[in-house]
Amino acid sequence: MTAVPAAARRERSEARAAWGFLAPALAAIGLFFAIPLAGALLLSLTDFDIYAVADLGNARFVGLRNYLRLVADPLFWTVLRNTLVFVVLGVPLTLIAALGGALMVHSSLARLPGLYRTVFFAPVVTTLVAVAVVWRYLYHPRFGLINHGLGLVGIGPIDWLGEPGWAMVAITLLAVWRTFGYGLVIFVVGLETVPESLYEAASLDGAGRWQKLRDITLPQLKPTALFVAVLVTVQVFQIFAEPYVMTRGGPLHATTSITLLMYEQGFRWWNMGQAAAIAFVLFALILVTTGLQVALRRWGSGR
Amino acid sequence: MARRVSRRAPARLAGTLAPGRILAGAVLLAGALVAAAAGCGGGRGEAETVVRFWGLGREGEVVRELVPEFERRHPGIRVEVQQIPFTAAHEKLLTAFVGQATPDAAQLGNTWVPELVALGALAPLDEAIAASAAIDPADYFAGVWDTNVLDGTVWGLPWYVDTRLLFYRTDLVAGGPWPPRSWAEWRRAMERIRAAGGPARHAILLPIDEWPQPVILALQAGAPLLSGDGRRAAFQEPRFRRAMEFYTGLFADGLAAPLDQSTISNLYQEFAAGSFAMMITGPWNLGELERRLPAEMQHLWATAPLPPPEAGMAYPGASLAGGSSLVVFRRARSPAAAWLWLEYLSRPEQQARFLELSGNLPARRSVWEAGGLAEDPRTAAFMAQLEHAVPTPKVPEWERIATRIAQAGEQVARGARSLDAALAGLDADVDRMLEKRRWMLDREAEAAADRAAERSEGAERSDGAER
């Protein structure tokens, strides 16, 4: 029995201990992630709906029909396009606003950086429903502050939430305003990790403010920027609350996002099977997009 | 826009789902009634029976005031009222059903009745109604009563009613025949208002994402909305097309603005400012307008029933048979006590008190007359309108179908689609929504045919044995 070398025995008991330590986390992941995920996948292959709530015998296994229906539904493509527009418009705007804000807060020019950080972060933690009331007034075509301001410079009144084209812009602006504070805080931390010595060396070489920004700050912030970009992308893909409280997805579905469509199918109309299928499409989309972002970054740093 | 409550048309589903259960429920209810009667006689010594009641919104609040009198009349029964916000109620009811946590009795928007019947969540009330001295179905507005009837079985008692009609500014509609007696006359009145009011005034407010307005017009034109026992959509049907043409034409000609609910930031302010001269809305705005319009404007608004499509047709034209119903749940712990509570709330004197407390229009005609509602011109218009209230199709999918109808109207009003294309799209989408219903009805019919075949086979066999 004692033939087992002590080292191997120690290794085995270490492995056992490791599994022991991991067990709670694995159990939690299994219980709250893997099982529901498998359940949702199964659900997406059925036509589970309000009738099936009454009697499970009323649910049918329909294979890929939910997915095929989705692809055949023009509304799905409208919603997909809306979501992509939100992402294409919203992510860069959020990044720029966050970075700009971070540079401002971080710069030695600003007094009371703590105050600014709080001010910029406030929208992130404010209840959207309350904020929406204010924004609806800002956007009001006749009494709104924004149109009043535009009127002063001679731009005619814009029906921000009523015109399908503008509604998208209006919702994106609100979403950017609401999320950029989060990225800003991360960027500020990133800025603090850039070694001061690099700036000192650059100053000695006669670099200006702009050159320092371009050649030191931005390259040093790359990992932070990627992190923020992934975070914001995932968030914007799942945009829900903004259109839900501001426009209910209207006018003419111009601001319905994938998540909003999923919510309506699932919790308004109880088409759980269809809603689950939408959830998996969204999941695949986010997976591909973040994968692309990471690959892009690797390719960028590999050069 | 506050609660939106309505009704549906004939749904075979309820009956097909549970003929056996209906019988069982009726027997249970009848048995429990006897038990309760015995309990009442028994008096103090018995354990207290609790009726858990869910009230929605403001009604859930004021109904508490009716509880003490009920408990005095029925010692041994206690009523626990839980108030649920109207916006969360539908979801909460479904969740409670799934979790087997439904209360004993509840208030429901009457359009939800078919859905909960399809789920098998409610207990039938026919026997209890037939045995009750306090409830006379003929005293109720027929259209509203009908919203609670599926396949000849009554599932709910109308509590208060709600329909929609014209609210208008008396100073802005002057200068022609009023109130209108046909769509054509109505339109001419709108054109007059528009011409007199200038660019800042629209003749009528029709929130473009609300379904009641186009659906009311369709019901007036006699459109069936669905065909074949609610199996198929019927929106390319000429009567529906006519109603949609009239509705969308109001936008095309600038008589109504394509506003949605979220853009109308303050309805009352805009009504007072004269941004529009009329709107189609419900009784809750009687109280709101009294509260929110300044005193010097109070004589400037009134209500009128809706016109029918043609001058010769019955006046007023149809409108929605909305309102709230009282129901007993199948899983009620004490259905008999729950029924006593419903019966008590339906008594004319309690209906009158409820009217006083909440301002909701009572479901029984006798209360209207006793309460003076029939004389007040603003509520008298509602009385006339309620006599012409008709249910919308009683299928569980109705709310979703109605939302889709509003979308079709919006597509045309905003010029995104032609009327014919929008109606074809509407038909296709609604047909798809009803696919599951068709499958269930077919399966049910097959099962019934099988049972009938078995029965006749069995009968033949026993015939043979006898011989």
Interface residues (C-beta under 8 A of the other chain):
Chain A: D47 D49 I50 Y51 V53 A54 D55 N58 R60 R69 R136 Y137 H140 P141 F143 D159 L161 G162 P164 M246 T247 R248 G250 P251 L252 H253 F267 R268 W269 W270
Chain B: L17 E91 L94 F97 V98 E115 A118 L119 G120 A121 I208 D209 P258 L259 D260 Q261 S262 T263 S265 P396 R400 Q407 E410 Q411 R414 A416 R432 K436 W439 M440
